[in-house]
Amino acid sequence: MVRAARAEWGVLAKAVRDHVRRHRWASAPLAVGAALLVLVFSVVQHLPGGETVVGRLGVVRAALPLGESLLRTPLSLYVPAPDLPVWGALVQVLLAFGAAEIVLGRRLTLAVAYAGTLAGTVFARVAVELGPEHLLGLPGVVAHVRDTGPSAAVVALAVCTAVRCRAWWTGGAVAAAMVVEAVLLPNLAGLEHVVAVAAALLIAGALEALDRLRAAPPVRVAVPARTALR
């Protein structure tokens, strides 16, 4: 059991341990900042007039114009979903963003988180256009559902981090859980999580390909010797 756990999470555990030893309290500033943003939006939206402010900054709906949705998408992942407790979002963000920040780096962590959220935002519009009669379609009423929260970003970061750390069982379990969720609860959130998994796998695959290219030895081209002129 210990050997299996070490094989699955050894790379991640070592990376986190070494990083924390070097940086101490400054180990994951991006994760802490993201969690603080979630907390701030959660507090502000419960203040008088705060829901309007949060809505204009970070609430996305498929019924909105595409340009407006794209502008709000980066902040939408920090606006807690209304049907989930904020403490759950905070824990998810701290763990997923923290591990990804250490393994992937800050820029790539932000890129993966945004890609997962953006993929969900775009998918929602496509699903509504397809309609409920399609396998991946959703009824038109979904276009007016508030589409916010860090869950898609968290799922994308968890899968991408697992792949980079070769934690195949963990990554597979997360992906499988999202597919099961989408089958049992075929709603917008469930389908968006599957889309986030797909986006993360594409990014992880691209990173793996880049690693192989960088590790490949340079190709040497034999240049024939010039024939002496007679």
BALO-815242 format. One record per residue (C-alpha): residue in one letter; x, y, z. Coordinates in steps of 0.001 Angstrom, whole numbers, plus 500000, padded with zeros to 6 digits. Layout:
# BALO-815242
aXYZ/...
This chain:
# BALO-815242
m500000500000500000/v502767502409500944/r504714501442497823/a501681502051495618/a501059505440497236/r504703506373496799/a504630505356493139/e501443507351492550/w502155510521494529/g505888510364495151/v506825512879492452/l504172515369493569/a504976514935497265/k508694515500496664/a508068518567494496/v505764520103497114/r508090519242500002/d511190520680498322/h509340523797497202/v507917524481500670/r511359524021502250/r512833526617499909/h510036529199499953/r508238528610503273/w505214530919503547/a505696532230500015/s505340528760498492/a502062529298496633/p501146532993496359/l498983532367493299/a496860529802495149/v496473532112498148/g495571535038495885/a493004532947494013/a491426531791497278/l491282535388498527/l489534536456495314/v486934533713495805/l486412534882499384/v486154538556498376/f483591537847495649/s481628535676498070/v481462538482500629/v480777541276498142/q477890539507496418/h476043539316499759/l476407543048500457/p473734545582499428/g474236546199495727/g477107543745495693/e475330541158493588/t474980543710490785/v478676544575490941/v479749540929490937/g477299540195488144/r478774542849485890/l482346541775486601/g482280538015486621/v478885536399486081/v478644534563482755/r475532533236481075/a475240531617477668/a472542534151476775/l475047537021477008/p476812538293473877/l479973536299473226/g482298539279473604/e480841540179476984/s481091536566478153/l484739536353477132/l485543539543479031/r483899538202482180/t485270534648481937/p488665535259483642/l486946536562486781/s484014534146486589/l486164531307487917/y486615533250491180/v482901533925491657/p481535531073493814/a478670529066492394/p475450530009494221/d474494526409495056/l477823525416496659/p479328526444500036/v482168528921499706/w484423526939502052/g484329524048499581/a485447526352496769/l488240527739498960/v489617524285499774/q489461523205496126/v491255526339494958/l493995526160497590/l494763522493496894/a494450522478493098/f496060525860492465/g498749525222495085/a499857521859493679/a499685523135490092/e501633526288490921/i504484524181492290/v504474521557489525/l503480523601486469/g504600527097487418/r502452530194487829/r501986531140484185/l501035527652483079/t498744527258486088/l496845530389485087/a496762529240481459/v495331525810482345/a492796527269484784/y491623529816482225/a491541527226479428/g489326524921481494/t486967527766482380/l486920529177478852/a486212525742477379/g483189525459479639/t481969528942478736/v482148528202475011/f480659524719475425/a477598526110477215/r476711528177474148/v477267525223471815/a475190522891474008/v472257525320474026/e472470525665470256/l472424521861469857/g469304521524472004/p468146518777474367/e467601516235471582/h471371516027471044/l473633513859473249/l475681516881474333/g472864519396474008/l471013521290476725/p467598523004476829/g467350526693476043/v466594527625479657/v470226526782480486/a471281529885478560/h470037531985481484/v471699529897484205/r474530531589486099/d477733529879484964/t480407530719487549/g482747529027489994/p486249527548490090/s485222523905489624/a486119523664485913/a489503525281486571/v490097522970489535/v489299519882487471/a491571521000484630/l494441521747487023/a494025518442488858/v494175516412485640/c497081518362484145/t499085518182487386/a498437514450487692/v499643513812484154/r502799515872484662/c503557513982487885/r502763510603486281/a499981510052488819/w497980508108486255/w495475506530488639/t494677509888490227/g494241511612486882/g492148508721485598/a489992508752488728/v489293512476488372/a488426512104484695/a486228509057485345/a484424510817488192/m483604513745485912/v482218511432483224/v480095509564485781/e478838512893487144/a477850514015483647/v475999510734483004/l474151510647486321/l473531514401486489/p473354515638482885/n473409519335483679/l475588522250482585/a478126521898485395/g478632518172484836/l479182518522481100/e481496521506481599/h483668519417483907/v484086516804481169/v485029519549478720/a487562520875481253/v489103517397481481/a489417517275477690/a491075520722477634/a493534519657480344/l494438516469478485/l495104518443475313/i497400520833477174/a499164518003479002/g499641516160475707/a501131519269474114/l503532519660477055/e504592516036476763/a505279516497473049/l507377519593473761/d509368517675476372/r510144514944473851/l511239517477471253/r513544519183473722/a515024515858474842/a515549514558471300/p519196514665470140/p519920517098467310/v519806515608463836/r523215515617462220/v523236515975458455/a526264514505456708/v527739517029454313/p529647515370451456/a533194516564450936/r533694518828447974/t535249517173444957/a538540518786444058/l538520520516440688/r540866519077438128/
